[in-house]
Amino acid sequence: MGVFVFLPLILPLTAWPVARLAEQHLHPRTATRLLTVLAVVLALCSTVCLALVMVVGTAQLPGNPLPDGWSDPEVRAAVPYDEVVGKAAIPALCAVVVACARTLRRHGRVRRRAHLALAGLRRTEVAVLPDAVPYAYALPPGGRRSGGVSWTGAGRGRVVVTTALLDRLRPAERRALFAHERAHLAARHDRFLLAVQLAARANPFLRPLRTAVAYTAERWADEEAARAIGSRRTVARAIGTAALVSRGTPLPTLAGLAAPGPVPRRVAALLDPAPAVHDWPPVFTAVGLAAWGAAAGTAVSAMSSANAAVTMVLILYAATPL
């Protein structure tokens, strides 16, 4: 196993170049999907290897519940510097588990509260709240009352918008707002955002990918809204107006027209022609080379974690008395 067990912990660095270049040169739909897959795979690999190293550290602790054979010198020799990294991996993995659990709990709590707040309204696709605070976001389907009655009714999610925001938008901008939020719901952008949030909690080196996906998911919805209403300039005006008056979304994993981020870049992109759609960027370009570099780093991470897992299982099996 050797030092290869540590590679997945640092290989997310290979995805940093593509995280920035994908925002600028890829269609936002392609960029969102690519960066999310990279982030999830790299996070899983690094977590697996951290858990393997933790086994060695835990086996050395007195009174641990693991088999005595797991602390044998043969097992400890499989991980370099086992005295230090083996024990350091214990609090590190605990921190990862706690951070991911808190993210999931907060995500679920906010969504449940949002669904409950809409429970008394008509079950339509658009929920207009009489609120003096301007905001809007896409609320995905989910959550059930006792008795199995869905909070969202149709099961496709709802567009939540306040009267304060609608009053500040022109009719064409309102259509852009609704088209934008419907695009979030149709593509289930909340899943992409939650996945990269968890990945960044599992490995801090993946935070640039989280930031990039938060931007590309909004750009994806921008492009879908522009295509739906037939005016890129109207969507740009709606984004600018909403960003000036809105407080954003209640949670980073709930997408919205005025989500925090580089709004001027989104507006500038909408004032340019629509980006070309590519399933994979051209090879001999900066973004293409960065994408292949990130893919290679992800493949090496997957192979390293798989090799480390198989090796550790075989070693522990041999060290465990029958």
MARPAPA-216751 format. One record per residue: residue in three letters; residue number from 0; x, y, z of N, C-alpha, C in turn. Coordinates in pm, whole numbers. Example, Ala and Ser with C-alpha at 12.3 -4.5 7.8 and 13.67 -1.06 7.14 Angstrom:
2
r	k	n_px	n_py	n_pz	ca_px	ca_py	ca_pz	c_px	c_py	c_pz
ALA	0	1319	-569	780	1230	-450	780	1320	-330	780 .
SER	1	1285	-225	708	1367	-106	714	1290	3	787 .
***
This chain:
322
r	k	n_px	n_py	n_pz	ca_px	ca_py	ca_pz	c_px	c_py	c_pz
MET	0	85	-121	0	0	0	0	87	125	0 .
GLY	1	182	133	93	281	240	94	221	380	93 .
VAL	2	297	470	29	254	610	27	135	632	-65 .
PHE	3	100	531	-146	-12	548	-238	-145	569	-164 .
VAL	4	-150	528	-39	-273	548	37	-299	697	62 .
PHE	5	-195	779	54	-212	922	78	-245	1000	-49 .
LEU	6	-226	940	-166	-248	1014	-290	-390	1069	-303 .
PRO	7	-494	990	-274	-630	1046	-289	-658	1166	-199 .
LEU	8	-578	1185	-97	-600	1300	-9	-557	1431	-75 .
ILE	9	-461	1424	-169	-409	1546	-231	-439	1555	-380 .
LEU	10	-485	1446	-442	-514	1450	-585	-627	1544	-623 .
PRO	11	-718	1585	-532	-813	1689	-571	-748	1817	-623 .
LEU	12	-621	1837	-591	-552	1955	-644	-546	1954	-796 .
THR	13	-551	1835	-857	-546	1826	-1003	-672	1883	-1068 .
ALA	14	-778	1901	-992	-903	1953	-1047	-914	2105	-1036 .
TRP	15	-820	2168	-969	-828	2313	-954	-826	2388	-1087 .
PRO	16	-736	2354	-1181	-736	2429	-1308	-868	2420	-1383 .
VAL	17	-927	2300	-1390	-1051	2286	-1467	-1167	2354	-1397 .
ALA	18	-1161	2368	-1265	-1270	2435	-1194	-1285	2579	-1241 .
ARG	19	-1174	2647	-1262	-1180	2786	-1307	-1207	2795	-1457 .
LEU	20	-1140	2712	-1536	-1153	2720	-1681	-1291	2675	-1728 .
ALA	21	-1352	2578	-1657	-1484	2530	-1698	-1589	2640	-1686 .
GLU	22	-1575	2727	-1586	-1669	2838	-1572	-1669	2928	-1694 .
GLN	23	-1550	2944	-1755	-1533	3042	-1860	-1553	2985	-2000 .
HIS	24	-1521	2858	-2020	-1511	2806	-2156	-1605	2690	-2187 .
LEU	25	-1674	2635	-2088	-1765	2524	-2114	-1910	2571	-2104 .
HIS	26	-1998	2500	-2174	-2140	2524	-2153	-2171	2494	-2007 .
PRO	27	-2249	2577	-1941	-2272	2557	-1796	-2330	2421	-1762 .
ARG	28	-2412	2363	-1850	-2465	2230	-1821	-2352	2126	-1817 .
THR	29	-2263	2132	-1916	-2150	2040	-1919	-2057	2063	-1800 .
ALA	30	-2031	2190	-1769	-1942	2221	-1658	-1998	2172	-1526 .
THR	31	-2128	2192	-1504	-2189	2149	-1378	-2178	1999	-1361 .
ARG	32	-2212	1925	-1464	-2208	1780	-1454	-2065	1729	-1438 .
LEU	33	-1972	1783	-1515	-1833	1739	-1508	-1774	1765	-1371 .
LEU	34	-1788	1888	-1322	-1727	1924	-1194	-1791	1848	-1078 .
THR	35	-1920	1822	-1086	-1986	1748	-979	-1935	1604	-973 .
VAL	36	-1923	1540	-1089	-1872	1402	-1092	-1730	1397	-1037 .
LEU	37	-1645	1489	-1081	-1508	1492	-1031	-1505	1510	-879 .
ALA	38	-1585	1604	-829	-1584	1632	-685	-1631	1512	-605 .
VAL	39	-1738	1446	-649	-1793	1333	-573	-1694	1216	-572 .
VAL	40	-1637	1184	-688	-1544	1070	-694	-1419	1098	-610 .
LEU	41	-1364	1218	-624	-1244	1252	-547	-1273	1253	-397 .
ALA	42	-1390	1300	-357	-1425	1302	-214	-1441	1161	-160 .
LEU	43	-1505	1074	-235	-1522	935	-190	-1388	866	-176 .
CYS	44	-1300	887	-274	-1169	821	-268	-1087	869	-149 .
SER	45	-1086	999	-126	-1007	1050	-13	-1066	1004	120 .
THR	46	-1198	994	129	-1261	948	253	-1230	801	279 .
VAL	47	-1232	719	174	-1198	577	189	-1057	561	242 .
CYS	48	-963	634	183	-824	621	227	-805	676	368 .
LEU	49	-875	781	402	-867	833	538	-919	730	637 .
ALA	50	-1025	659	600	-1080	555	687	-982	439	702 .
LEU	51	-912	403	595	-815	295	603	-699	331	696 .
VAL	52	-652	454	683	-545	499	772	-594	505	916 .
MET	53	-720	541	936	-775	550	1071	-780	412	1137 .
VAL	54	-804	308	1058	-807	173	1115	-675	140	1182 .
VAL	55	-566	177	1115	-435	151	1173	-416	231	1301 .
GLY	56	-460	357	1300	-445	439	1419	-532	391	1533 .
THR	57	-654	351	1503	-745	305	1607	-697	174	1669 .
ALA	58	-640	87	1587	-594	-43	1637	-481	-29	1738 .
GLN	59	-412	87	1737	-301	106	1830	-348	160	1966 .
LEU	60	-470	204	1975	-519	263	2100	-550	153	2201 .
PRO	61	-510	170	2325	-542	69	2426	-692	63	2453 .
GLY	62	-742	-57	2465	-883	-76	2494	-975	-62	2374 .
ASN	63	-920	-56	2254	-1006	-42	2137	-1079	-174	2111 .
PRO	64	-1196	-169	2046	-1275	-290	2026	-1230	-373	1906 .
LEU	65	-1126	-331	1836	-1083	-403	1718	-1005	-528	1756 .
PRO	66	-994	-627	1667	-913	-747	1696	-769	-710	1726 .
ASP	67	-707	-784	1815	-570	-754	1855	-474	-764	1737 .
GLY	68	-502	-853	1644	-413	-871	1530	-402	-749	1442 .
TRP	69	-501	-660	1449	-498	-542	1363	-393	-439	1406 .
SER	70	-334	-458	1522	-227	-368	1566	-90	-433	1552 .
ASP	71	-83	-546	1484	45	-614	1464	138	-528	1379 .
PRO	72	269	-548	1393	366	-470	1312	343	-486	1162 .
GLU	73	296	-604	1116	273	-623	973	164	-528	922 .
VAL	74	62	-509	1004	-46	-418	965	3	-274	966 .
ARG	75	74	-236	1069	122	-99	1081	225	-67	974 .
ALA	76	298	-167	929	398	-144	824	334	-111	690 .
ALA	77	205	-142	675	138	-113	548	116	36	529 .
VAL	78	117	114	638	96	258	630	222	329	678 .
PRO	79	289	405	593	408	478	638	373	578	748 .
TYR	80	467	595	840	449	691	949	321	663	1028 .
ASP	81	296	536	1052	168	498	1113	150	559	1252 .
GLU	82	258	581	1324	245	637	1459	181	774	1457 .
VAL	83	208	852	1353	157	989	1345	26	995	1268 .
VAL	84	31	953	1141	-87	970	1055	-200	877	1096 .
GLY	85	-167	761	1150	-272	668	1191	-360	727	1298 .
LYS	86	-298	791	1398	-375	852	1506	-434	986	1465 .
ALA	87	-364	1059	1377	-418	1187	1330	-542	1167	1243 .
ALA	88	-550	1051	1179	-665	1026	1093	-794	1008	1172 .
ILE	89	-783	972	1298	-904	950	1379	-984	1079	1395 .
PRO	90	-926	1188	1446	-1006	1311	1455	-1040	1368	1318 .
ALA	91	-952	1346	1219	-981	1398	1085	-1106	1334	1027 .
LEU	92	-1117	1201	1037	-1235	1134	984	-1359	1170	1065 .
CYS	93	-1343	1183	1195	-1457	1226	1278	-1506	1364	1236 .
ALA	94	-1411	1453	1205	-1450	1587	1161	-1525	1582	1028 .
VAL	95	-1481	1494	937	-1550	1479	808	-1693	1430	830 .
VAL	96	-1708	1328	914	-1842	1273	939	-1933	1377	1002 .
VAL	97	-1882	1450	1100	-1963	1552	1167	-2002	1663	1071 .
ALA	98	-1905	1709	990	-1934	1818	896	-2039	1777	793 .
CYS	99	-2026	1657	739	-2124	1609	641	-2261	1589	705 .
ALA	100	-2262	1536	827	-2389	1516	896	-2458	1649	925 .
ARG	101	-2382	1749	966	-2441	1881	993	-2496	1944	866 .
THR	102	-2424	1926	754	-2471	1979	626	-2602	1914	586 .
LEU	103	-2610	1782	597	-2732	1711	562	-2848	1749	655 .
ARG	104	-2818	1761	783	-2924	1796	878	-2977	1936	852 .
ARG	105	-2888	2030	828	-2932	2168	800	-3010	2173	668 .
HIS	106	-2962	2101	569	-3032	2097	440	-3175	2043	458 .
GLY	107	-3187	1932	530	-3319	1875	552	-3408	1963	636 .
ARG	108	-3350	2029	739	-3430	2113	827	-3486	2234	752 .
VAL	109	-3402	2299	672	-3448	2417	598	-3554	2379	497 .
ARG	110	-3536	2268	428	-3635	2225	330	-3768	2189	396 .
ARG	111	-3761	2123	511	-3886	2089	581	-3960	2215	624 .
ARG	112	-3885	2311	676	-3950	2436	717	-4011	2509	599 .
ALA	113	-3941	2506	485	-3994	2573	366	-4122	2505	319 .
HIS	114	-4124	2372	320	-4244	2300	279	-4360	2327	376 .
LEU	115	-4329	2330	504	-4435	2357	603	-4491	2498	587 .
ALA	116	-4404	2593	551	-4451	2730	532	-4547	2741	415 .
LEU	117	-4539	2648	320	-4626	2651	203	-4747	2560	218 .
ALA	118	-4756	2491	331	-4860	2389	345	-5000	2448	336 .
GLY	119	-5019	2574	376	-5152	2633	373	-5188	2699	242 .
LEU	120	-5093	2703	147	-5120	2768	19	-5172	2667	-82 .
ARG	121	-5230	2719	-188	-5276	2632	-296	-5158	2556	-356 .
ARG	122	-5183	2432	-394	-5076	2347	-446	-5056	2374	-594 .
THR	123	-4996	2487	-623	-4963	2525	-759	-4812	2527	-774 .
GLU	124	-4766	2537	-898	-4622	2535	-923	-4553	2657	-865 .
VAL	125	-4620	2770	-865	-4565	2895	-813	-4635	2929	-683 .
ALA	126	-4556	2949	-578	-4609	2987	-448	-4568	3131	-420 .
VAL	127	-4665	3221	-415	-4638	3363	-390	-4666	3392	-244 .
LEU	128	-4564	3436	-173	-4576	3465	-31	-4593	3616	-9 .
PRO	129	-4687	3656	74	-4705	3800	105	-4600	3845	205 .
ASP	130	-4480	3868	157	-4368	3902	244	-4306	4033	195 .
ALA	131	-4267	4117	290	-4205	4245	254	-4058	4230	217 .
VAL	132	-4002	4112	240	-3862	4086	205	-3857	4023	67 .
PRO	133	-3784	4082	-28	-3780	4026	-163	-3684	3908	-174 .
TYR	134	-3734	3795	-216	-3650	3678	-243	-3728	3579	-327 .
ALA	135	-3656	3488	-388	-3717	3382	-469	-3617	3267	-477 .
TYR	136	-3669	3145	-479	-3583	3029	-494	-3667	2910	-539 .
ALA	137	-3597	2808	-585	-3662	2685	-631	-3660	2584	-517 .
LEU	138	-3778	2541	-475	-3791	2445	-366	-3820	2307	-424 .
PRO	139	-3725	2215	-416	-3744	2083	-475	-3852	2004	-402 .
PRO	140	-3904	1899	-465	-4004	1816	-397	-3940	1741	-281 .
GLY	141	-4022	1705	-185	-3969	1630	-73	-4048	1657	53 .
GLY	142	-4038	1561	146	-4107	1576	274	-4251	1533	266 .
ARG	143	-4299	1467	371	-4438	1424	374	-4497	1450	512 .
ARG	144	-4622	1483	513	-4694	1493	640	-4727	1353	690 .
SER	145	-4774	1348	811	-4825	1222	862	-4945	1180	780 .
GLY	146	-4955	1052	749	-5062	1004	665	-5023	996	520 .
GLY	147	-4898	1036	484	-4850	1022	350	-4892	1131	254 .
VAL	148	-4942	1244	302	-4984	1352	215	-4862	1438	184 .
SER	149	-4832	1454	55	-4714	1529	15	-4733	1677	43 .
TRP	150	-4627	1743	87	-4634	1888	109	-4639	1963	-23 .
THR	151	-4577	1909	-127	-4570	1982	-252	-4680	1942	-349 .
GLY	152	-4755	1838	-320	-4866	1802	-404	-4823	1739	-534 .
ALA	153	-4781	1819	-634	-4751	1767	-766	-4624	1685	-767 .
GLY	154	-4537	1702	-672	-4415	1623	-666	-4304	1672	-757 .
ARG	155	-4321	1791	-817	-4219	1846	-906	-4148	1965	-843 .
GLY	156	-4178	1996	-721	-4119	2113	-660	-4200	2238	-690 .
ARG	157	-4160	2348	-627	-4235	2472	-643	-4140	2590	-652 .
VAL	158	-4184	2692	-722	-4112	2819	-728	-4167	2907	-618 .
VAL	159	-4083	2946	-525	-4123	3031	-413	-4076	3173	-440 .
VAL	160	-4168	3266	-438	-4135	3406	-464	-4224	3493	-377 .
THR	161	-4172	3606	-334	-4249	3697	-250	-4307	3810	-332 .
THR	162	-4413	3868	-279	-4475	3981	-348	-4380	4100	-356 .
ALA	163	-4291	4113	-259	-4197	4224	-261	-4104	4217	-382 .
LEU	164	-4061	4098	-418	-3974	4084	-535	-4054	4102	-664 .
LEU	165	-4173	4044	-670	-4254	4058	-791	-4286	4204	-820 .
ASP	166	-4307	4283	-715	-4339	4423	-734	-4223	4501	-795 .
ARG	167	-4102	4450	-780	-3984	4520	-831	-3944	4475	-972 .
LEU	168	-4013	4378	-1027	-3981	4325	-1159	-4089	4363	-1259 .
ARG	169	-4046	4388	-1381	-4139	4412	-1489	-4199	4279	-1533 .
PRO	170	-4311	4283	-1608	-4374	4157	-1651	-4278	4064	-1725 .
ALA	171	-4197	4117	-1816	-4102	4031	-1889	-3998	3974	-1795 .
GLU	172	-3955	4052	-1696	-3857	4003	-1600	-3917	3897	-1508 .
ARG	173	-4047	3910	-1481	-4112	3805	-1402	-4112	3673	-1478 .
ARG	174	-4138	3680	-1608	-4133	3557	-1688	-3994	3497	-1686 .
ALA	175	-3892	3583	-1689	-3755	3534	-1681	-3728	3468	-1546 .
LEU	176	-3780	3530	-1440	-3765	3473	-1306	-3826	3334	-1298 .
PHE	177	-3948	3319	-1343	-4015	3189	-1335	-3946	3085	-1423 .
ALA	178	-3900	3127	-1542	-3830	3034	-1630	-3699	2988	-1567 .
HIS	179	-3630	3079	-1501	-3505	3045	-1434	-3528	2943	-1322 .
GLU	180	-3626	2969	-1238	-3651	2878	-1126	-3704	2743	-1176 .
ARG	181	-3785	2744	-1281	-3832	2616	-1337	-3715	2534	-1391 .
ALA	182	-3616	2602	-1446	-3497	2530	-1495	-3423	2464	-1380 .
HIS	183	-3414	2532	-1267	-3352	2471	-1148	-3427	2345	-1107 .
LEU	184	-3558	2352	-1108	-3638	2237	-1066	-3628	2123	-1166 .
ALA	185	-3634	2155	-1295	-3632	2050	-1397	-3502	1973	-1396 .
ALA	186	-3391	2042	-1375	-3259	1977	-1377	-3216	1929	-1238 .
ARG	187	-3297	1954	-1136	-3264	1915	-998	-3126	1965	-958 .
HIS	188	-3107	2096	-974	-2978	2156	-939	-2947	2144	-791 .
ASP	189	-3050	2128	-709	-3025	2112	-566	-2938	1990	-537 .
ARG	190	-2953	1886	-620	-2872	1765	-599	-2725	1790	-631 .
PHE	191	-2701	1863	-740	-2563	1897	-773	-2500	1982	-662 .
LEU	192	-2576	2081	-614	-2522	2171	-512	-2498	2098	-381 .
LEU	193	-2588	2009	-344	-2569	1934	-220	-2450	1839	-233 .
ALA	194	-2434	1777	-349	-2324	1683	-369	-2189	1752	-355 .
VAL	195	-2173	1870	-416	-2044	1938	-405	-2025	1998	-266 .
GLN	196	-2134	2033	-199	-2120	2079	-60	-2063	1968	27 .
LEU	197	-2117	1848	13	-2068	1735	92	-1925	1700	53 .
ALA	198	-1894	1707	-77	-1757	1677	-121	-1658	1775	-60 .
ALA	199	-1693	1902	-55	-1604	2001	3	-1589	1982	154 .
ARG	200	-1693	1930	220	-1682	1899	362	-1588	1779	383 .
ALA	201	-1592	1685	290	-1508	1566	304	-1362	1596	276 .
ASN	202	-1334	1688	184	-1196	1723	151	-1192	1872	119 .
PRO	203	-1126	1953	202	-1123	2098	179	-1061	2137	46 .
PHE	204	-977	2049	-13	-918	2081	-142	-1023	2089	-254 .
LEU	205	-1145	2045	-227	-1250	2046	-328	-1337	2171	-320 .
ARG	206	-1303	2265	-236	-1384	2386	-225	-1390	2467	-354 .
PRO	207	-1281	2476	-433	-1295	2547	-561	-1398	2486	-654 .
LEU	208	-1415	2354	-650	-1517	2291	-733	-1656	2324	-682 .
ARG	209	-1672	2332	-550	-1801	2372	-493	-1839	2512	-539 .
THR	210	-1744	2604	-533	-1770	2741	-576	-1803	2746	-725 .
ALA	211	-1730	2668	-804	-1753	2668	-948	-1890	2612	-982 .
VAL	212	-1933	2505	-916	-2063	2446	-946	-2176	2539	-903 .
ALA	213	-2159	2610	-793	-2261	2708	-753	-2282	2812	-861 .
TYR	214	-2174	2849	-930	-2184	2947	-1038	-2240	2885	-1166 .
THR	215	-2188	2768	-1205	-2231	2708	-1332	-2377	2660	-1326 .
ALA	216	-2424	2620	-1208	-2565	2582	-1197	-2656	2702	-1223 .
GLU	217	-2616	2818	-1171	-2694	2939	-1199	-2685	2977	-1347 .
ARG	218	-2567	2963	-1404	-2552	2993	-1547	-2634	2897	-1631 .
TRP	219	-2641	2772	-1590	-2723	2674	-1661	-2869	2719	-1663 .
ALA	220	-2919	2759	-1547	-3058	2806	-1540	-3076	2936	-1618 .
ASP	221	-2973	3023	-1618	-2981	3145	-1698	-3001	3114	-1845 .
GLU	222	-2922	3020	-1897	-2932	2985	-2038	-3066	2922	-2072 .
GLU	223	-3115	2838	-1982	-3246	2777	-2006	-3357	2881	-2004 .
ALA	224	-3346	2978	-1913	-3446	3084	-1908	-3441	3171	-2034 .
ALA	225	-3320	3202	-2081	-3307	3283	-2203	-3365	3210	-2323 .
ARG	226	-3344	3080	-2329	-3400	3002	-2439	-3552	2995	-2429 .
ALA	227	-3603	2986	-2307	-3748	2972	-2289	-3823	3099	-2326 .
ILE	228	-3772	3214	-2287	-3845	3339	-2314	-3796	3409	-2440 .
GLY	229	-3683	3364	-2495	-3636	3418	-2621	-3565	3551	-2612 .
SER	230	-3516	3589	-2495	-3446	3717	-2480	-3339	3705	-2373 .
ARG	231	-3214	3705	-2415	-3104	3698	-2318	-3093	3829	-2239 .
ARG	232	-3122	3939	-2303	-3112	4069	-2236	-3215	4082	-2124 .
THR	233	-3335	4029	-2145	-3438	4036	-2041	-3397	3956	-1918 .
VAL	234	-3339	3838	-1940	-3291	3757	-1827	-3180	3831	-1754 .
ALA	235	-3091	3896	-1828	-2983	3971	-1765	-3038	4083	-1678 .
ARG	236	-3141	4155	-1729	-3200	4262	-1648	-3268	4206	-1524 .
ALA	237	-3334	4093	-1537	-3400	4033	-1421	-3299	3993	-1315 .
ILE	238	-3187	3936	-1358	-3083	3897	-1262	-3027	4019	-1190 .
GLY	239	-2998	4124	-1268	-2942	4245	-1207	-3038	4308	-1108 .
THR	240	-3166	4317	-1145	-3264	4377	-1056	-3283	4294	-929 .
ALA	241	-3296	4162	-946	-3316	4076	-830	-3195	4077	-737 .
ALA	242	-3076	4083	-795	-2955	4084	-712	-2944	4210	-628 .
LEU	243	-2997	4320	-680	-2988	4446	-606	-3083	4451	-487 .
VAL	244	-3197	4383	-498	-3299	4397	-394	-3320	4271	-312 .
SER	245	-3274	4155	-361	-3306	4030	-295	-3202	3994	-191 .
ARG	246	-3245	3914	-94	-3153	3865	9	-3096	3729	-27 .
GLY	247	-3131	3675	-143	-3077	3546	-186	-3163	3430	-139 .
THR	248	-3101	3312	-132	-3173	3190	-96	-3146	3153	49 .
PRO	249	-3233	3076	112	-3214	3041	253	-3105	2938	276 .
LEU	250	-3054	2875	171	-2956	2769	185	-2874	2761	56 .
PRO	251	-2742	2737	64	-2663	2728	-59	-2708	2620	-155 .
THR	252	-2775	2517	-103	-2818	2408	-190	-2956	2433	-252 .
LEU	253	-3020	2544	-218	-3145	2583	-282	-3114	2695	-381 .
ALA	254	-3125	2665	-509	-3084	2761	-612	-3189	2869	-630 .
GLY	255	-3144	2984	-678	-3236	3094	-701	-3177	3197	-795 .
LEU	256	-3264	3279	-854	-3220	3379	-952	-3116	3474	-894 .
ALA	257	-3135	3515	-770	-3045	3612	-709	-2952	3546	-608 .
ALA	258	-2912	3422	-638	-2819	3354	-548	-2690	3432	-539 .
PRO	259	-2625	3432	-421	-2501	3508	-408	-2394	3453	-500 .
GLY	260	-2310	3540	-550	-2205	3496	-641	-2170	3608	-738 .
PRO	261	-2093	3573	-841	-2049	3675	-937	-2161	3714	-1034 .
VAL	262	-2257	3792	-985	-2369	3833	-1068	-2323	3911	-1191 .
PRO	263	-2226	4003	-1181	-2182	4073	-1302	-2131	3979	-1411 .
ARG	264	-2067	3870	-1374	-2020	3774	-1474	-2138	3706	-1541 .
ARG	265	-2242	3675	-1465	-2361	3612	-1524	-2429	3707	-1621 .
VAL	266	-2440	3833	-1582	-2503	3931	-1671	-2421	3949	-1798 .
ALA	267	-2289	3958	-1782	-2203	3974	-1900	-2213	3854	-1993 .
ALA	268	-2222	3733	-1936	-2234	3613	-2019	-2364	3613	-2098 .
LEU	269	-2472	3666	-2038	-2601	3670	-2107	-2604	3776	-2216 .
LEU	270	-2518	3875	-2206	-2511	3977	-2310	-2428	3932	-2428 .
ASP	271	-2358	3819	-2413	-2283	3758	-2522	-2369	3652	-2590 .
PRO	272	-2327	3603	-2706	-2401	3493	-2771	-2405	3369	-2683 .
ALA	273	-2504	3283	-2707	-2518	3160	-2630	-2395	3071	-2648 .
PRO	274	-2347	3009	-2542	-2227	2923	-2555	-2257	2796	-2632 .
ALA	275	-2155	2745	-2699	-2168	2620	-2773	-2176	2503	-2677 .
VAL	276	-2250	2401	-2714	-2269	2283	-2630	-2171	2175	-2673 .
HIS	277	-2088	2129	-2579	-1994	2020	-2602	-2009	1920	-2488 .
ASP	278	-2017	1791	-2523	-2019	1690	-2418	-1884	1680	-2348 .
TRP	279	-1777	1713	-2421	-1642	1713	-2365	-1564	1822	-2434 .
PRO	280	-1486	1900	-2362	-1414	2011	-2426	-1311	1961	-2527 .
PRO	281	-1283	2038	-2632	-1180	2001	-2729	-1046	1976	-2660 .
VAL	282	-974	1876	-2708	-853	1832	-2638	-747	1940	-2636 .
PHE	283	-718	1999	-2752	-605	2091	-2761	-648	2234	-2730 .
THR	284	-708	2250	-2616	-742	2381	-2561	-704	2380	-2413 .
ALA	285	-701	2497	-2353	-665	2504	-2211	-763	2427	-2125 .
VAL	286	-893	2446	-2150	-992	2377	-2069	-991	2227	-2100 .
GLY	287	-961	2189	-2225	-954	2048	-2258	-839	1979	-2187 .
LEU	288	-723	2042	-2187	-608	1985	-2117	-633	1979	-1966 .
ALA	289	-697	2083	-1914	-728	2083	-1770	-828	1973	-1736 .
ALA	290	-926	1952	-1824	-1025	1847	-1800	-960	1709	-1802 .
TRP	291	-872	1685	-1900	-803	1556	-1905	-709	1539	-1786 .
GLY	292	-646	1649	-1741	-564	1640	-1621	-643	1604	-1498 .
ALA	293	-762	1666	-1484	-848	1634	-1371	-900	1491	-1381 .
ALA	294	-933	1448	-1503	-981	1311	-1521	-872	1211	-1487 .
ALA	295	-748	1242	-1526	-637	1153	-1493	-615	1148	-1342 .
GLY	296	-620	1265	-1278	-606	1267	-1132	-715	1190	-1062 .
THR	297	-837	1199	-1114	-949	1126	-1055	-931	976	-1076 .
ALA	298	-884	936	-1194	-862	793	-1220	-753	737	-1130 .
VAL	299	-645	813	-1114	-537	768	-1025	-587	760	-881 .
SER	300	-669	856	-841	-725	854	-706	-812	730	-686 .
ALA	301	-896	699	-785	-983	582	-774	-902	453	-767 .
MET	302	-799	443	-851	-716	322	-851	-638	311	-721 .
SER	303	-586	423	-671	-510	419	-546	-597	378	-429 .
SER	304	-717	435	-421	-806	400	-310	-853	255	-320 .
ALA	305	-881	208	-442	-922	69	-459	-808	-26	-422 .
ASN	306	-687	6	-466	-571	-77	-433	-546	-78	-283 .
ALA	307	-556	40	-221	-534	47	-76	-639	-30	0 .
ALA	308	-765	-22	-46	-874	-92	23	-855	-243	13 .
VAL	309	-825	-291	-107	-807	-437	-125	-687	-485	-44 .
THR	310	-578	-410	-51	-458	-449	24	-483	-452	173 .
MET	311	-550	-350	224	-576	-346	367	-669	-459	411 .
VAL	312	-771	-488	330	-862	-598	364	-787	-730	371 .
LEU	313	-699	-754	276	-621	-879	275	-528	-885	396 .
ILE	314	-466	-771	428	-374	-769	543	-450	-792	673 .
LEU	315	-564	-726	688	-642	-743	811	-698	-884	821 .
TYR	316	-736	-940	709	-787	-1078	710	-679	-1175	755 .
ALA	317	-556	-1153	705	-446	-1240	744	-406	-1222	890 .
ALA	318	-426	-1098	941	-385	-1069	1078	-492	-1104	1180 .
THR	319	-611	-1137	1136	-721	-1167	1227	-721	-1316	1262 .
PRO	320	-710	-1349	1389	-712	-1492	1426	-849	-1553	1401 .
LEU	321	-849	-1674	1351	-973	-1745	1323	-1033	-1802	1452 .
***
